[in-house]
Amino acid sequence: MTRILVTGATGYIGGRLVPELLAAGYDVRVLARHPQRLDARPWRSRIEVVEGDASDPAVLARALASVDVAYYLIHSMGSGRQFEVRDRRTALAFGTACRESGAGRIVYLGGLYPEDEELSPHLGSRREVGEILLASGVPTTVLRAAVIIGSGSASFEMLRYLTERLPVMVTPRWLDTRIQPIAVRDVLHQLVGSARMPPEVNRAFDIGGPDVLTYRAMMQRYAAVAGLRPRRILTVPLLTPGLSSHWVGLVTPVPSGIARPLVDSLVHEVVRKDHDIDRYVEPRSAGGIGFERAVELALQKVHDLDVSTSWASASTPGAPSDPLPSDPDWAGGSLYVDERDCTVDASPERLWTVIEGIGGRRGWYSWRLGWWTRGLLDRVVGGPGLRRGRLHPDSLSVGDPLDWWRVEALERGRLLRLRAEMRLPGQAWLELSAGTDGHGRTLFRQRALFRPRGLPGELYWAAIRPFHDVVFGGMQRNIAHAAERTEENR
């Protein structure tokens, strides 16, 4: 049986590719920095997982042992020299490890770009990564796609929220640039089919759907599919890609740090130049899924709460990633704690239902204006704010985004630990737990923790400390009351 390695399996494309490969009969191994984020996936028991970083040669050697095909689905969403250096270093390490392990093929999903224009750092790095892998000495397939239309994709969410929230808008000139979008189902089909390419194939292929549209036309067609009135759009030349990304970050759930690479891509005309991929991977249908049908399929998934992966599944650029220090007397610096306990006149199960349902549309059970204002400030400086919401209204899994938090630990029925991904001068966690005290009463414990980074972090903690009773005290009281009301109404 052909053994396949998938990197980036906790991300948007990787999380959808794994079950497709399994359905095609492949033996799948996954390389993941945070394997616990895969625990809730229905296919988890059918794969082998190697824990580690894709830039570590020792980790790569373990992950690539006896692998026939390796999928490289790692992208650093960001810009600037550090972003490009990180992508270059990881791609070089991956290509070298594949050659040394004897892997038969590398498959990489990159971006579609024009050949004769100066590219943005984002697209330039995508091109460079493809070139590095093609020069690795291992037969490589590089698939180059423009806008991917699918439930939960960053491109789709940007299009969706811009269209739905702004019936009248002043927009940048890139709305009139020609784009060839592609349905995520067609992307996955091309990725799976690329595993079977003959060994002499070592090249890049453009992929795209049957429609070539401007972004303006995409917005109007989306509005028609979604049952909205036609949008009134005025184009002005003043909005640069940088300003556009901040505009997108304020209007949509996509933070400006992720919006900037997307906007940079849309500045260029991105239309496929050939259909050579069809010689090796038979299309699913004539020309692929059209734009309107792709939007219909994506919206149906959203309405059915069946979005299996999302752009928010990947960590926000610049967000802290270290886990909570396990030692309560942690000696690596200050660790400030706001801890509150209370008893609740409801069963632990009722309390847990409220805890697991926190955030998103339900909010945070205290001082709505304060949470909204802090979320808006976070979005202004490029953070996720509160608009990421939840993947599912009632249940959570490790690794899920939850507004500006991410689920770091989950012991269902007992403990929920969230790690902040907002812009902070330090690292922050929020723990909510349900249990019983020595008298058998339901005990609700809440802990807010903050590890400051230098003097700015110390000043930040001092500035917000006076508001803790309003924010965290109010949260605990209102969560307890919500659980008690649920108990009374059962």
Secondary structure, DSSP 8 states (H G I E B T S, - for coil): --EEEEE-TTSHHHHHHHHHHHHTT-EEEEEES-GGGGTTSTTGGGSEEEES-TT-HHHHHHHHTT-SEEEE-------SHHHHHHHHHHHHHHHHHHHHHT-SEEEEEEE---SSS---HHHHHHHHHHHHHHTSSS-EEEEEES-EESTT-HHHHHHHHHHHH-SEEEE-GGGGSEE--EEHHHHHHHHHHHTT--TT--EEEE---S--EEHHHHHHHHHHHTT----EEEE-S---HHHHHHHHHHHSSS-HHHHHHHHHHHTS-B-----GGGGTS--SSTT---HHHHHHHHHHHHHTT-----GGGS--TT-------S-TT--SS--EEEEEEEEESS-HHHHHHHHHT-SGGG--SS-HHHHHHHHHHHHHTT--TTTT--SSSS---TT-EETTEEEEEEETTTEEEEEE-S--SEEEEEEEEEEE-TTS-EEEEEEEEEEE-HHHHHHHHHHHGGGHIIIIIHHHHHHHHHHHHHHHH-
